[in-house]
Amino acid sequence: MTAGLWEHWVLPGIWITIQLTLYSAALATVVAFGVGMARTHRLRTVRFLAGFYTEVFRGTSSLVLMFWIFFVLPQLVGWALVPMWAAVLALGLSYGAYGAEIVRGSLNSVTPAQREAGVALSFSPAQRMRLILLPQAIPEMIPPFSNLLVELLKGTALVSLLGIGDVSFAANLVRLATTESAEIYTITLVIYFVIAFLLTRGMRSLERKTKAGIGQKTESRGLMSKLNWRQEMEVAQIPKGGGTGA
C-alpha cells in the first residue's frame, strides 16, 4: 500500500471512526442513564415507557435503524440529517438501550440498607439517587460499559454503507485501487484492535478511580501483579521447616 493511499484514505478513516465512536458513546451514555434511571422510577407509567423504549431499540437492527433515519425520516419531518449524524443517532439510540439495562441492574444491586439510610436521613428521591445510589452503582457499571464501548466501536463499521469514509470504507477503497485484500484488511484488523485496546485501558483506569473515590479496594490487573501473586502463593505453600523431616 502506497504512502499516498495511507495518507489520504486510511488516516482520515481512522479519525472518522474515532469521532463516530466518541459521539455515539456520548449519546448512548445520556440515553443509558436517562432510561436506566427511569426503569427504577417509583411511577409505573415511567417504568413502562422506559421499558418500552428499551425493548424496541434492543430488538431493532442498528443498520436498518440507520437507513430509516437517513432515508425515511426526511420524508416524515421535511429535513434530513447528514450521514455522519444519522449514524451517530442510530448507534447512540441502539447502544443506549443496552446501556440502560446496565444502569438499571447496577442501581438495583445497591443494598436496600443504603436506600433505607437515605430515607432515614430525609433525602428526597433525587438526593438519594445523586448522593447514595449513583456513587455506588457507577463503579459496577464501568466493566460492562467497557464491553459495550468496544461493541460500539466495531458497530461503527456499518456506517460505510452510508458512504461515510471510516476505516472500513477506506479499506474497501484501497482494496479496489490496489487489489491487495490481505494486506489492507490485516491492517484494518490491527487498527480496530489498537483502538479497542486503548478504550479498554482507559475504562479500566476510570474504574479504579471511581472505586477509589468511594473507598473500595481496586484490583490490580497488570502482568507483574499477577506474577507477584503467583510467587507469593508458591512461597506460602512451602513448609516452614524447609522440607520434610525423617
Secondary structure, 3 states (H helix, E strand, C coil): CCHHHHHHHHHHHHHHHHHHHHHHHHHHHHHHHHHHHHCCCCCHHHHHHHHHHHHHHHCCCHHHHHHHHHHHHHHHHCCCCCHHHHHHHHHHHHHHHHHHHHHHHHHHCCCHHHHHHHHHCCCCHHHHHHHHHHHHHHHHHHHHHHHHHHHHHHHHHHHHHHCCCCHHHHHHHHHHHHCCHHHHHHHHHHHHHHHHHHHHHHHHHHHHHHHHHCCCCCCCCCHHHHHHHHHHHHHHHCCCCCCCCC
